[in-house]
């Protein structure tokens, strides 16, 4: 099992290598579209080229994702989380995909994508004035970044590591074993991981909007937290691979369906 855990961690780290290279370029593209003056200032003051910055980011995220993956997998196995597809692949067994679980992952991805765009389109743009000054458009680099960085790296951080760590910690604190863990242990892990992810977006929200009002905070936690609840449920009930796929499909539906639609 140690070799399989190592191989899974290496595969996830390689996927994050791509996401790490893309994320800097996507962040710069977003900054250019929303705050062009700050973008111009940043580009002029960068001490290194964007290519070098992307490579450094890629290497950092790759190393970080490998460490978190390896630790997270160990913790996850202790509290009952599953990696059926990855385990079968690396143990050279027949890989069986549960199509009901796959369909659920697609559905969760579509729901999350709709909420991300629909909440702004049907509510927040009427209550946050600055939102009327910018328009979200399809971004190819945004799509790829969402798949590799969001779908893989963020799931490693929030589900594989943080959620597994929280459930494992509660198991140790209350002296339980895997067979006797109550459901609320997992729900606590799901909610806390989602809240941490949402809270991590507050600085970016403040930078983009120049302030943190109650409505902006609610928007930040709603749009960045709802997916975490759904992905966390999938991780718990169906396995890590389905949480990753749901997160990936969120960005696919977002960029290819809902952004063009709205």
N, C-alpha and C positions, 0 to 999 in steps of 0.2 A: 504493500500500500504506500510505503514511503516513496518508491520510485514513481508510482502513478501520481501522487500528490506533487512531486517535483515536475513531472511532465506537464500536468495541468497548469501549474504556476508558470512554467516557461511559455506555454501556448498563450495564456492570457497576457503575459508580459509582452509578447511579440505583437499581439493585437493592439496593445496600449502604445507600442512604439509608433504605430501609424497615427493613433489618436493624439499622442503627444506632439507629433510634428505638425498636425493640422490645427490644433487648438489655438496656437498663437496667431496664425493667419486668420482664423475665424474671428477671434477677439478683435484683431485690428480692423477687419472688414466691418464688424458691428460698430466699432468706435467711429470709423470713417463715415458710416451711414447715419449715425445718430448725433455724434459730436465732432463734426469735421474740423473745427478749429483746434480742439484738443488733439485730434489725430495728427494734424500737420505739425503741431508743437512737439508731440511725442516722436514722430519720425525724424525731425530735425535734431533732436537731442539724444537719440539712441546711439550708444557708444559702439555697437556692433550691428552687423547687417541682420535683416529679418531672417535670412537663411540660417545664419549661425545661431540666432536666438531660437529658431524652431528646432534645430538639432539639439541644443542644450536642453530645451524643454522636453523633447522626445526622450532623451537619455534619462533625465531625472524621473519622468513619469514611468518609464520602463522599469527602472530599478525599484522605485516605490511600489509599483503594482506587483512586482514579483514577490517582494517581502510581505506585503499585505495579503497576497493570494496564498502564499505558503502557510502563513500563520492562520489566516482565516479558514482555510480548508481543514487544518487540524482541529480548530475550535468547532467548526461546523459539524464535523463527523461525531464529535463528542455529544452534541445536543440533538442529533437526529436529522440534520439537513442533508439533502440528497444531491448527488452528481451522477445520476444514472447514465446519461448520454456520454459524458466525458470519461467516466469510469469504464464503460463498455468499449469505447473507442481505444483507449490506451491499454486495456487488457486484452485487446484483439478479439473481443467477443462481438456478437451481433448487436449492432446499435438499433435499438427500438425507440421510435418516437411516438409518444402518446398524442394522437391527433386531437383528442378532446382538449387536452392541456395546451396544445399548440394553438387551437382555435380560441381558447380562453385568453392566451397571451396576445393574440392578434386583437381580440376584442378589447382587452385592457389598454393596449397601445392606441387603438382608435379613440377610445373614450378619453384617454389622457390628452391626446393631441387635440381633440375637439374642445376640451376644457381650456387648454392653453390658448387657443386662438379665439374660441367663442366667448370666453369671459371678458377678454378685451373688446371684442367686436360688439357684444350686446350689452355690456355694463360699464367696464372701467373707462372706456374712451369718453363716456358721457360724464364721468365724475373726476377724471384726471386730465386737466386741460392740455398738458404738454404732449399727451399721447396723440392728439390730433395733428401734431406737427411732424410726425414720423409715420412712415408706412412700411410694414414688413413685406419683403419680397422674397421670392425663391432664391436660395443660395446653394449652389452645388457643394461648395466647401462646408457650408453649414450642415448639409445632409450627411456628408462623409464624417464630419466631426461628431455629429450626433450619434452615428452608428458606432464608431470606434472609441471615441472618448466617453460620450454619454452612456452608450449601451454596454461598454465593457468596463472602462476604468471607474465610472461612478458606481456601477453595480459591485465592483470589487470593494471599493471603499465603504459604501453604505450598507450593502446587504452581506457580502461575504465576510467582511471584517467587522464592521461596527455592530451589525445586528447579531452576528454569531457570538461576538465578544459579550454583548449585553446578556444574551440568553445563557451563555456559559457562566458568566459572573453570578447571575441569579441562581443558577443551579448549584454553584459552589456555596453561595451565601446561605441558601436555605437547605443545604445538604440533601439535595434530591439526586436522582439518577435519570438517565434519558427516558426510561419507561414511565417515570412518575411526574414528568414535567407538565404542569397545568397549561392550558391554552393561553392564559393571560400573560405568562412569561413571554411567549412569542409576540403577542399583541403589544406588550410594552416595548419590546425590541423594535417592532415595526414602526410604532409611533415615534419613539425617540430618534431613530435613525432618520426618519422623514423630517422631523423638526430640525434636526441638526443640519440636514442638507438645505432646507429652506432658509434657516438662519444664516448659512454661509453665503447666501445671495443678497443679504442686506447691504453690504458695502457696494456691490455692483449696482443695486437699485438706487442707492443714494448718489452714486457717481452719474448715473444716467439721467436721473430726475432732479438732482440738485437738492433734494430734501427727503425726509422720511416722515410723511404724514401717516395717520391711522389707516387711510385707504391704501396707501402704498405698501404698508406693512402687511395688511390683510391680503393684498394682491400677491405679495412676495410669498407668503406662507401658503396661500391657496394654490397658486400655479406651480410652485416648486415642491409642495408637499403631497398633493393628491396622487401623483405618480408613484411616489415612494410607498404609499399605503398599498396600492395595487400590486406593485412589483414585490414588496415585502411579503404579501399574501402568497403570491406565486412561488417565491423562494421557499416559504414554509411548507406549502401544501403540494407543490409540483416539482420543485427542484430549481437549482441555481440557473440552469440553462434556459428555462422558460422565463425567468425574471429578466435575463439578459435579452432574450428575443423580444419580449414585450417592450423593453426600453428602446431597443433598436427600432422596432416597428412604430413606436411613438414618433420618432424623428422622420421616418419614411412617410408616414401619414401626414405629419405636420408639413413637410416640405413639398410633397407631391400632390396632396389632396386639399388640405384645409387652408394653407396660405394662398394658393391660387384661387380657391373658391371664395374666400372672403376678401 
